[in-house]
């Protein structure tokens, strides 16, 4: 610990830069990231609150396997297909991507369009499959 404090004292500019980058990253995550839910919480939203699953992966990945009754709209086309999702504004929307990293932007797009309860699936389809939850092919 003493060496760490000595290092920071000798390299205060480097330590300040790392601290600044850390806080910038946290700020970025709070601005772009949406609330995330686990697979169990997603299942509860679907079963108890009639939640809707929005899969934003490519059509090829969607056809290879998706969550039961999910809506497949690629993230690139999401903004132009918001009218199709209007009927789900009052219901919870769970946004799913491949690994859970790209769904934050889609959540922000939906929130900007007036959707009140939008969450992303933590870990995406990789986590869903990892938990051996049901997947539909084609």
C-alpha positions in Angstrom: 0.0 0.0 0.0 2.9 2.3 0.8 4.3 1.7 -2.7 1.0 2.5 -4.3 0.7 5.8 -2.4 4.3 6.6 -3.4 3.6 5.8 -7.0 0.6 8.2 -7.0 2.7 10.9 -5.4 5.4 10.5 -8.0 3.0 10.2 -10.9 0.1 12.4 -9.9 -0.6 13.5 -13.5 -1.0 9.9 -14.6 -3.1 9.0 -11.6 -5.3 12.1 -12.3 -5.7 11.1 -15.9 -6.8 7.5 -15.0 -9.3 8.9 -12.4 -10.7 11.3 -15.0 -11.1 8.6 -17.5 -12.8 6.4 -15.0 -15.4 9.1 -14.1 -15.9 9.9 -17.8 -16.7 6.3 -18.5 -19.1 6.2 -15.6 -20.8 9.3 -16.9 -21.0 7.8 -20.4 -22.6 4.7 -19.0 -25.3 6.6 -17.1 -26.2 8.6 -20.2 -26.3 5.8 -22.7 -27.0 2.7 -20.5 -30.5 1.8 -19.6 -31.7 -0.2 -16.6 -30.8 -3.8 -17.0 -32.6 -6.9 -15.8 -31.5 -10.5 -15.3 -33.0 -13.4 -17.1 -35.2 -14.2 -14.1 -36.4 -10.6 -13.8 -37.2 -10.7 -17.5 -39.2 -13.8 -17.2 -41.2 -12.3 -14.3 -41.8 -9.1 -16.4 -43.1 -11.3 -19.3 -45.3 -13.5 -17.1 -46.6 -11.1 -14.5 -46.7 -7.7 -16.3 -47.3 -9.0 -19.9 -43.9 -7.7 -21.0 -42.8 -7.6 -24.6 -39.4 -8.8 -25.8 -37.8 -6.7 -28.6 -35.0 -8.5 -30.3 -32.7 -6.0 -32.1 -30.3 -8.5 -33.6 -30.0 -9.1 -37.4 -32.6 -11.2 -39.1 -30.1 -14.0 -39.6 -29.4 -14.2 -35.8 -33.0 -13.8 -35.0 -34.0 -16.7 -37.2 -31.2 -18.8 -35.7 -33.0 -18.6 -32.3 -35.1 -16.1 -30.4 -37.1 -15.8 -27.2 -40.7 -17.0 -27.5 -43.1 -14.3 -28.9 -40.3 -11.8 -29.3 -40.5 -9.1 -31.9 -37.5 -9.0 -34.3 -36.5 -5.5 -35.5 -32.8 -5.0 -36.2 -31.3 -2.0 -34.3 -30.5 -0.2 -37.6 -34.2 -0.2 -38.5 -35.6 0.5 -35.1 -36.2 4.3 -35.5 -38.2 3.7 -38.7 -40.3 0.9 -37.2 -41.4 2.7 -34.0 -45.0 2.9 -35.3 -45.2 -0.9 -35.2 -44.4 -0.8 -31.4 -46.9 2.0 -30.5 -49.4 -0.6 -29.2 -46.8 -1.7 -26.6 -46.2 1.7 -25.0 -48.1 0.8 -21.8 -46.3 -2.5 -21.3 -42.8 -3.3 -20.2 -40.4 -3.7 -23.1 -37.3 -5.9 -22.7 -34.7 -5.1 -25.3 -32.4 -8.0 -26.3 -29.2 -8.1 -28.3 -26.5 -10.7 -28.7 -24.4 -9.9 -25.6 -26.3 -7.1 -23.9 -23.9 -4.4 -25.0 -25.9 -2.8 -27.8 -29.3 -2.7 -26.4 -28.7 0.5 -24.4 -28.9 2.7 -27.4 -32.2 1.0 -28.5 -33.6 1.6 -25.0 -32.8 5.3 -25.3 -34.5 5.4 -28.7 -37.6 3.8 -27.2 -37.6 6.1 -24.2 -37.3 9.1 -26.5 -40.4 7.9 -28.3 -42.4 7.8 -25.1 -42.1 4.3 -23.9 -42.3 4.4 -20.1 -40.9 1.0 -19.0 -37.9 0.0 -21.1 -35.2 -2.3 -19.8 -32.4 -4.3 -21.4 -31.6 -8.0 -20.8 -28.3 -8.2 -19.0 -26.0 -10.6 -21.0 -28.4 -10.7 -24.0 -29.2 -13.9 -25.8 -25.9 -15.4 -24.7 -27.1 -15.2 -21.1 -30.6 -16.4 -22.0 -29.1 -19.5 -23.7 -26.6 -20.0 -20.9 -29.5 -20.3 -18.5 -31.1 -22.9 -20.8 -34.3 -20.9 -21.2 -36.6 -21.7 -24.1 -35.5 -20.5 -27.6 -37.5 -20.8 -30.8 -35.7 -21.5 -34.1 -36.8 -19.9 -37.4 
